[in-house]
Amino acid sequence: MHLPDRPRTPLRRRGRTASVVVALLLATLAPALPAHAADTISVSGRVTDEADQPIADLVVSISPDGGGRVLSATTASDGRFTIAAVPPGRSELSVDDDWAAEDRWRHQTWDGTAGVEAWTTFDTGTSDLTGVAFRLRPTSGFVGHAVDEHGVPLANIAWDVLEQHPDTGAWLGRQYGPLLTDEGGRMWFAADPGTTWRLCFTDSWYQPTDEGMGRWTPAVRHTDGCWDAGGGSGVALADASDISFTDVGQRVDVTVVMPTAGKALTLGYPAIVGSTDTGATLTASPGTWGPGTVSLSYRWYTYSEAGGREQIPGATAATFTTTSAQQGMQVGVEVTGRRTGYATATRLTSLGPIGRTAPTVTSPLTITGTPAPGQTLTASHGALSPAGSSVWSEWYVNGVPAGYGTTFAVTTAHRTATVEVRARFTASGGGERLATAKVRVPGLAFTPATPTVAGTAVVGQTLTAKVGTWSPTPTTLTYQWYRGSTAISGATGKTYTLKAADRGARVKVKVTGARAGYDTASRTSASTATVKGVLVPATPTVSGTAKVGRTLTAKVGTWKPSGVTFTYRWYRNGTAISGATGKTYVVAKADRGARLHVRVTGSRSGYVSQSRSSASTAKVV
């Protein structure tokens, strides 16, 4: 069983679909050749169902057995067709509609006397051929629909149909793809009578570059699941319902609900670095995941025709050392990414079969050349042995596939990017060795400014980062505030309000500028003065009688925190009384007819002093 590192061929239905489509394109685009009676013949006939009812709009095609131009014709409303200018000789003549949205009829080829449901060729003879009669049986199969929790169809959902191995009981899927739902969230699979299948959908298709099927980087992902007759969602393969076929032409329509699972991660393209030699240590290179920090985990598997994919017990590290137990099997690793608020995502890759001797190189893979725009990088390595070994290299930019071959041309678009090459060394006996090398392309340089901090270094006050003038101006600026040398969690705005935890410390801010094509640059401000706390004062009161000769006493109340020292100042009708700076005050003759109050000031080291005034007394008598 082969699990591809990543899909290459856009096959949406059965394996022969692509070749049929190519044949039609060739027939459409190839220039018309002049017909010479002595050199070509015509082939004509009729396509019907088993009840002799005509079938229109099917394509009948013919091609030379040894390869050559494909000619075709479409059946008319009465089922008839004629293909002209056919070179005589052994050829393949077939009718099939498996490029349609859903197969309606089983494929047939002409064996010289009748249409048969097999691949065969016949000798056309040298005269015009008439009377070809295809009698088609209807195709059995099922249509699957992938929808979200609101019933909205989901396009580009990966699907697989699995059949149980009669001996091992393992459920085995298709070995081609990618198999994806269409714009209406639908898939189609033709199934023969006497077969039983299970249908599973996974929202795993990810294509950041256009390789013939367009880009596909969805904003959200949906919960994987298999079809369940009870209508459940998120159903695992082991708990899925069977889809069985007993009759020719039987068609089944099923729907799988895939609830929204979360935002979509940016997926890495994993690779297994190491060799197929027994006893080799394999390392999972996960590729580039995002956004931000994504937690990655690993599970190693074996793959075989009989057993399908089977997890290797305990193999959950980023490395795995093969043993004789994996002899003859492919070994694969499943890399799973997790981040809060995002749908968990998984990608697979494989290497093998294990036990085949891998080629060796006299020096490891490196990237040579200057990593700068206008320069060419080269995947370099030592001599390969044994003789006849080959190498295939693929390049990645920031984890995204960017081309094949020994060299890579660096452009201005690659500034600040990480360029990686993956080289697969293959021996004539099938043994493989995968190696990787990386290099970073430097960006242009900013001329940054050192930021300053505006504001008062007191708990409760707001500080503001003043960026200064950068050249060129960054397109984005980010901030991180520090208490001493420790980053303050969550303090990433342009402003910061000082907290009680900042008292006694000095605060500073680091400003980082970014712009496409430029290396990010950071500058840190000078630290503020030591941050002072703020006392929580109480309003003082005055006890005693406002009468000449009597003593008044200032009651300070409860201030926080404890340990506050106090000073006092007494006032007569709002004017400070000279020398009256004690906690108590003896009412003087000069106070008669006036109102008195006291102002208390609290002080403590590391805090901003606070003052509070009492209410005024009654008029002194």
C-alpha positions in Angstrom: 0.0 0.0 0.0 1.3 3.4 -0.9 0.4 6.5 0.9 1.6 9.5 -1.1 3.5 12.3 0.6 1.0 14.6 -1.0 -1.5 14.3 -3.8 -0.3 15.0 -7.3 -3.0 13.9 -9.7 -6.5 15.3 -9.5 -8.4 12.1 -9.8 -11.9 12.5 -8.5 -13.5 9.2 -9.6 -12.1 5.9 -10.8 -8.5 5.5 -11.9 -9.3 5.5 -15.6 -11.1 8.8 -15.6 -8.1 10.9 -16.2 -7.0 8.9 -19.3 -10.5 9.1 -20.8 -10.6 12.9 -20.3 -7.2 13.3 -21.9 -8.4 11.2 -24.8 -11.4 13.5 -25.3 -9.1 16.6 -25.1 -6.8 15.1 -27.7 -9.7 14.3 -29.9 -11.0 17.8 -29.6 -7.8 19.7 -29.9 -5.8 17.6 -32.4 -5.9 19.0 -36.0 -8.0 17.2 -38.5 -6.1 14.8 -40.7 -7.1 14.4 -44.3 -9.1 11.3 -45.0 -7.9 8.9 -47.6 -10.0 6.0 -48.5 -7.1 3.7 -48.8 -5.7 4.7 -45.4 -8.7 5.1 -43.1 -12.0 3.5 -42.4 -15.2 4.6 -40.5 -16.6 2.8 -37.5 -20.3 3.1 -36.8 -22.9 1.5 -34.6 -25.5 2.0 -31.8 -25.5 2.2 -28.0 -28.6 0.9 -26.2 -29.6 -0.4 -22.8 -30.5 -4.1 -22.3 -34.1 -3.3 -23.3 -32.7 -2.0 -26.7 -33.6 1.6 -25.7 -31.1 4.1 -27.2 -28.7 6.0 -25.0 -27.8 9.5 -26.1 -24.8 11.7 -25.2 -22.3 9.0 -24.5 -18.8 9.3 -26.0 -17.5 6.3 -28.0 -13.7 6.4 -28.5 -11.2 4.4 -30.5 -7.4 4.4 -30.3 -4.6 2.2 -31.8 -3.5 -0.6 -29.5 0.1 0.5 -29.7 -0.7 4.1 -28.9 -1.7 7.1 -31.1 -4.4 9.6 -31.8 -7.7 9.0 -30.0 -10.8 9.6 -32.1 -14.3 9.8 -30.7 -18.0 10.6 -31.4 -21.0 11.3 -29.3 -24.1 9.2 -29.5 -27.2 10.8 -31.1 -30.7 10.7 -29.7 -31.2 7.3 -31.4 -28.0 6.0 -29.8 -26.1 5.9 -33.1 -22.5 7.1 -33.7 -20.0 7.2 -36.5 -16.2 7.8 -36.1 -14.5 8.7 -39.3 -10.9 8.7 -40.4 -9.9 5.7 -38.3 -6.6 4.1 -39.1 -7.3 0.3 -39.6 -5.6 -2.2 -37.3 -5.8 -3.6 -33.8 -7.5 -1.0 -31.7 -9.5 -0.3 -28.5 -13.1 0.8 -29.1 -14.9 1.7 -25.9 -18.0 3.5 -24.5 -18.1 4.9 -21.0 -19.7 7.8 -19.2 -17.5 7.8 -16.1 -16.4 11.4 -16.7 -20.0 12.5 -16.0 -21.2 13.7 -12.6 -22.5 10.2 -11.9 -21.9 7.0 -13.7 -25.1 5.8 -15.3 -23.8 2.9 -17.4 -21.1 0.2 -17.0 -18.0 0.6 -19.2 -17.7 -1.7 -22.3 -15.1 -2.3 -25.0 -15.6 -4.1 -28.3 -14.1 -7.5 -28.7 -14.9 -7.8 -32.5 -18.3 -9.3 -32.0 -19.9 -7.8 -28.9 -19.4 -5.2 -26.2 -17.8 -6.7 -23.0 -17.3 -5.3 -19.5 -13.5 -5.7 -19.7 -10.5 -4.0 -21.4 -9.8 -5.6 -24.7 -8.8 -4.8 -28.3 -9.9 -6.1 -31.8 -8.8 -6.0 -35.4 -10.8 -3.4 -37.3 -10.2 -4.9 -40.8 -9.5 -2.7 -43.7 -13.1 -1.8 -44.7 -15.7 0.4 -43.0 -17.0 -1.2 -39.9 -20.7 -1.1 -39.3 -23.1 -2.7 -36.9 -21.2 -2.2 -33.7 -23.7 -2.8 -30.9 -23.1 -1.9 -27.3 -25.8 -3.0 -24.9 -25.0 -1.4 -21.6 -26.0 -2.4 -18.1 -26.8 0.3 -15.6 -24.1 1.1 -13.1 -24.6 0.3 -9.4 -23.2 2.8 -6.9 -23.9 5.5 -4.4 -24.0 9.3 -4.2 -22.7 10.8 -0.9 -23.4 14.3 0.3 -21.3 16.2 2.8 -23.2 19.0 4.6 -22.6 21.1 7.6 -24.9 21.3 10.7 -27.2 23.7 8.8 -27.5 21.5 5.7 -25.1 23.6 3.6 -23.2 21.5 1.1 -19.5 21.3 1.6 -17.2 21.4 -1.4 -13.6 20.0 -1.5 -14.2 17.5 1.3 -11.9 14.5 1.0 -13.8 11.2 0.8 -12.9 7.5 0.7 -14.8 4.3 0.2 -13.5 1.3 2.1 -14.0 -2.4 1.6 -13.2 -5.0 4.2 -10.4 -7.4 3.5 -11.9 -11.0 3.5 -9.0 -12.5 5.5 -7.8 -9.8 7.8 -11.0 -7.8 8.3 -9.1 -4.6 7.7 -11.0 -1.8 5.9 -9.0 -0.8 2.8 -9.5 2.5 1.0 -8.7 3.7 -2.5 -5.1 4.1 -3.6 -5.6 7.2 -5.8 -6.7 10.7 -5.4 -7.4 13.3 -4.2 -11.0 12.3 -4.0 -13.1 15.4 -3.3 -16.7 16.5 -3.2 -17.8 18.8 -6.0 -19.2 22.3 -5.6 -22.6 20.8 -4.5 -20.9 18.7 -1.7 -21.4 15.5 -3.7 -19.4 12.4 -4.5 -20.1 9.3 -6.7 -18.7 5.8 -6.5 -19.6 2.9 -8.8 -20.0 -0.4 -6.9 -20.5 -3.9 -8.2 -23.3 -6.1 -6.9 -22.2 -8.4 -4.1 -19.9 -5.7 -2.6 -20.2 -3.9 0.7 -18.6 -0.5 1.5 -18.2 2.2 4.1 -18.1 5.9 3.2 -16.0 8.4 5.2 -15.5 12.1 4.8 -12.5 14.1 6.1 -12.2 17.9 5.9 -8.5 17.6 5.2 -7.9 19.0 1.7 -5.4 21.8 1.8 -3.8 23.4 -1.3 -2.0 26.7 -0.7 -0.7 26.8 -4.3 -2.5 26.2 -7.6 -1.3 22.8 -9.0 -4.2 22.4 -11.4 -7.1 22.2 -9.0 -7.0 25.8 -7.7 -6.0 27.0 -4.2 -7.9 25.7 -1.2 -7.3 27.3 2.2 -10.7 27.4 4.0 -11.3 29.6 7.0 -13.1 26.9 9.0 -13.0 23.1 9.2 -15.6 20.5 9.8 -15.8 17.4 11.9 -14.7 14.2 10.1 -17.1 11.3 10.0 -18.4 8.2 8.3 -21.9 7.5 7.1 -24.2 6.2 9.8 -27.7 4.9 9.0 -28.9 6.5 12.3 -27.8 10.0 11.2 -25.0 10.4 13.7 -22.1 12.8 13.0 -18.5 12.3 13.8 -18.9 8.5 13.4 -15.6 6.6 13.3 -14.9 4.0 10.6 -15.3 1.1 13.1 -18.8 2.3 14.0 -20.0 3.3 10.5 -22.9 1.6 8.7 -22.4 -0.7 5.7 -23.6 0.2 2.2 -24.3 -3.1 0.4 -25.1 -3.8 -3.2 -27.1 -6.8 -4.4 -28.5 -5.8 -7.9 -27.2 -4.3 -11.1 -28.3 -0.7 -11.3 -28.9 -0.3 -7.6 -28.2 3.2 -6.5 -27.9 4.5 -3.0 -28.1 8.1 -1.8 -26.5 9.0 1.6 -25.7 12.1 3.6 -23.1 12.8 6.2 -23.5 15.8 8.5 -20.1 17.4 9.4 -20.6 20.1 12.1 -18.2 23.0 12.2 -15.1 22.1 14.3 -13.3 25.4 14.5 -11.0 27.7 12.6 -8.7 26.2 10.0 -5.0 25.7 10.8 -2.3 26.3 8.2 -1.0 22.8 7.6 2.6 21.7 7.2 3.8 19.2 4.6 5.5 16.5 6.7 8.3 14.3 5.6 10.2 11.3 7.0 13.9 12.0 7.1 15.9 8.7 7.1 16.3 5.6 5.1 14.5 2.3 4.3 17.3 0.3 5.9 16.2 -2.0 8.7 17.4 -0.4 12.0 17.5 3.1 10.7 16.2 5.9 12.8 13.4 7.9 11.1 12.7 11.5 12.0 9.4 13.2 11.4 10.0 16.7 9.9 6.5 18.3 10.4 6.7 21.1 8.0 5.5 24.6 8.8 2.2 24.9 10.8 0.3 28.0 11.8 -0.9 30.5 12.6 1.2 31.2 15.7 2.3 28.3 17.9 0.7 25.0 17.1 1.1 22.0 19.3 2.2 18.9 17.3 2.0 15.2 18.2 3.1 12.1 16.3 1.9 8.6 15.7 3.7 6.0 13.6 2.0 3.4 11.4 2.8 0.5 9.1 1.0 0.0 5.8 0.4 -3.3 4.0 -2.0 -4.6 1.4 -3.4 -7.2 3.8 -3.5 -5.2 7.0 -4.0 -1.7 5.7 -2.9 1.0 8.1 -2.0 -0.2 11.6 -0.6 1.9 14.5 2.8 0.8 15.9 2.2 0.5 19.7 4.0 3.1 21.7 5.4 4.9 18.7 4.4 8.5 19.5 7.7 10.4 19.4 9.1 12.5 16.6 11.5 9.7 15.9 11.1 6.0 15.3 13.7 3.2 14.8 12.6 0.5 12.4 13.1 -3.2 13.2 12.5 -6.5 11.3 8.9 -6.3 12.4 8.3 -3.7 9.7 10.2 -5.7 7.0 8.5 -5.3 3.6 6.0 -2.7 4.9 5.8 1.0 4.4 6.2 3.1 7.6 4.2 6.3 7.9 3.8 9.0 10.4 0.7 11.0 11.2 1.4 14.5 12.4 -1.5 16.2 14.3 -1.7 19.9 15.0 -3.7 21.4 17.8 -4.5 25.0 18.9 -7.3 26.4 21.0 -10.1 27.6 18.9 -8.9 25.8 15.8 -10.0 22.4 14.4 -7.5 19.7 15.0 -5.8 18.7 11.8 -3.7 15.7 10.7 -1.3 15.1 7.8 0.3 11.8 6.8 3.5 10.8 4.9 5.3 7.5 4.4 8.5 5.9 3.5 9.3 2.3 2.4 9.1 -0.5 2.0 11.4 -1.1 5.0 14.2 -3.6 4.5 15.3 -2.3 1.1 18.9 -1.1 1.0 19.0 2.6 0.7 21.7 4.4 -1.4 24.4 6.3 0.4 26.1 9.7 -0.2 29.7 10.6 0.5 28.6 13.9 2.0 25.3 15.1 3.3 22.7 17.2 1.5 23.4 21.0 1.6 22.2 24.1 -0.1 25.0 26.0 -1.9 24.8 29.4 -3.4 24.0 32.9 -2.0 20.5 33.2 -0.6 19.7 36.5 -2.2 17.4 37.8 -4.9 18.8 37.1 -8.4 21.0 34.2 -7.2 20.5 30.5 -7.7 20.6 27.9 -5.0 21.7 24.4 -5.6 20.9 21.1 -3.8 24.4 19.7 -3.4 25.5 16.3 -2.0 28.3 13.8 -2.3 28.6 10.9 -4.7 25.8 8.4 -4.8 26.3 4.7 -4.5 25.6 2.1 -5.7 25.8 3.0 -9.4 22.4 3.6 -11.0 20.9 5.4 -7.9 19.0 8.5 -8.6 17.8 11.7 -6.8 14.6 13.7 -6.9 14.5 17.1 -5.3 11.6 19.3 -4.3 11.9 22.9 -3.0 9.7 24.6 -0.4 9.4 28.2 0.6 8.1 28.8 4.1 6.8 25.3 4.1 4.9 25.6 0.9 5.9 23.6 -2.2 7.7 25.8 -4.7 9.2 23.6 -7.5 11.3 20.6 -8.4 14.8 20.1 -9.6 18.4 20.5 -8.5 18.4 24.3 -8.5 16.1 27.1 -7.2 16.0 30.7 -8.4 15.7 33.3 -5.6 13.6 36.4 -6.3 12.7 39.5 -4.3 9.5 37.7 -3.2 11.7 35.3 -1.2 13.2 37.9 1.1 12.9 36.8 4.8 11.7 33.4 3.6 13.1 30.0 4.7 13.9 27.9 1.6 14.1 24.1 2.1 15.0 21.3 -0.3 14.0 17.7 0.2 16.0 15.2 -1.7 14.8 11.6 -2.2 17.7 9.3 -3.1 16.5 6.0 -4.7 18.5 2.9 -5.4 17.7 0.6 -8.4 16.4 -2.0 -5.9 13.8 0.5 -4.6 15.6 1.5 -1.3 15.2 5.1 -0.4 16.8 7.8 1.7 15.2 11.2 2.3 17.3 14.2 3.4 16.5 17.9 3.9 18.4 21.1 4.1 17.3 24.7 4.8 18.6 28.2 4.3 17.1 31.6 5.1 17.0 34.5 2.6 17.8 37.7 4.5 15.4 40.7 4.2 16.1 44.4 3.8 17.1 46.3 6.9 15.0 48.9 8.7 16.5 52.1 10.2 14.6 51.9 13.5 14.1 54.5 16.2 14.3 53.9 20.0 10.9 54.3 21.6 10.2 56.4 24.6 7.6 56.0 27.4 5.2 58.9 28.2 3.2 59.0 31.4 3.7 58.9 35.2 5.2 55.8 36.9 2.4 55.5 39.4 0.0 52.5 39.9 -3.2 53.3 38.0 -1.6 55.7 35.6 -1.5 54.9 31.8 1.9 54.7 30.0 2.1 55.3 26.3 4.8 54.0 23.9 6.1 56.7 21.6 7.5 54.9 18.6 9.6 57.6 17.0 10.5 57.7 13.2 11.4 54.5 11.4 12.7 54.3 7.9 10.9 53.0 6.0 7.6 53.1 8.0 6.7 49.6 9.2 3.3 48.3 8.0 2.8 46.7 11.4 4.0 47.5 14.9 3.8 45.2 17.8 4.4 46.0 21.5 5.5 44.1 24.6 5.7 45.8 28.0 8.2 44.5 30.6 8.3 44.7 34.4 12.1 44.8 34.9 13.3 42.2 32.4 10.2 40.0 32.5 7.5 40.3 29.8 4.1 41.2 31.3 1.5 38.7 30.2 -1.1 40.3 27.9 0.6 43.7 27.9 0.9 44.0 24.1 -0.8 47.3 23.3 0.6 50.7 22.6 -0.6 51.8 26.0 -0.3 50.1 29.4 -2.0 50.9 32.7 0.2 50.3 35.6 -0.9 47.6 38.1 -0.3 47.0 41.8 2.2 44.3 40.8 4.3 46.9 39.1 5.0 48.9 42.3 8.7 48.9 43.1 9.7 47.9 39.6 10.8 49.8 36.5 8.8 49.4 33.4 9.9 49.5 29.7 8.4 48.7 26.3 9.8 46.8 23.3 8.5 47.9 19.9 8.9 45.5 16.9 8.4 46.7 13.3 7.5 44.5 10.3 7.2 45.1 6.6 7.1 42.7 3.6 10.6 42.0 2.4 12.3 43.4 5.5 13.7 41.7 8.5 11.7 42.5 11.6 13.5 44.9 13.9 13.0 45.6 17.6 14.0 48.4 19.9 13.5 48.8 23.6 12.8 52.0 25.5 14.7 53.1 28.6 13.0 52.0 31.9 10.7 54.4 33.7 11.4 55.6 37.2 10.5 53.1 39.9 6.8 52.7 39.9 5.1 54.0 43.1 2.0 52.7 44.7 -1.0 54.7 45.7 -2.2 54.9 49.3 -5.9 54.3 50.0 -6.7 57.2 52.3 -9.5 57.8 54.8 -11.2 61.2 55.5 -10.0 62.5 58.9 -12.4 63.7 61.6 -12.0 66.3 64.4 -13.0 65.4 68.0 -13.4 67.9 70.8 -15.4 71.1 71.5 -14.9 74.2 69.3 -14.5 76.5 72.3 -11.6 78.7 73.3 -9.2 76.9 75.5 -10.4 73.5 74.6 -8.2 70.8 72.8 -9.2 69.4 69.4 -7.8 66.1 68.2 -7.4 64.8 64.6 -8.6 61.3 64.0 -7.0 59.9 60.8 -9.2 56.9 60.2 -8.0 53.7 58.5 -5.5 54.1 55.7 -4.2 51.3 53.5 -1.8 49.7 53.4 -0.6 49.8 57.1 2.6 51.5 58.1 1.6 55.0 56.9 3.1 58.0 58.8 1.0 61.2 59.1 1.6 65.0 59.3 -1.0 67.6 60.2 -1.9 71.2 59.4 -4.8 73.0 61.1 -6.8 75.7 59.3 -8.9 78.7 60.5 -11.6 79.5 57.9 -9.4 77.9 55.2 -6.2 79.7 56.2 -3.3 77.7 57.7 -2.7 78.5 61.3 1.0 79.3 61.9 2.7 76.5 64.0 -0.4 74.4 64.2 1.1 71.1 62.9 0.4 68.6 65.6 -2.2 65.9 65.9 -3.9 68.1 68.5 -4.7 71.8 68.6 -5.7 74.1 71.5 -8.4 76.5 70.4 -7.1 80.1 70.7 -8.9 83.4 71.3 -8.1 84.3 67.7 -10.3 81.4 66.6 -13.5 82.8 68.2 -16.2 83.1 65.5 -14.2 81.0 63.0 -14.5 77.4 61.8 -11.6 75.0 62.1 -10.5 71.9 60.1 -7.4 69.7 59.8 -5.6 68.4 56.8 -3.9 65.1 57.2 -1.1 63.9 54.8 -0.1 60.2 54.8 3.3 59.0 53.5 4.9 55.6 53.0 8.1 54.6 51.2 7.3 53.5 47.6 3.9 55.2 47.6 2.7 58.5 46.4 1.7 60.7 49.4 -2.0 61.4 49.9 -3.8 64.3 51.7 -7.3 64.5 53.0 -9.1 67.3 54.9 -11.7 66.9 57.7 -15.0 68.6 57.7 -15.0 72.1 59.5 -16.1 72.4 63.1 -18.9 74.6 64.3 -18.1 78.3 65.0 -15.7 78.7 67.9 -17.3 80.2 70.9 
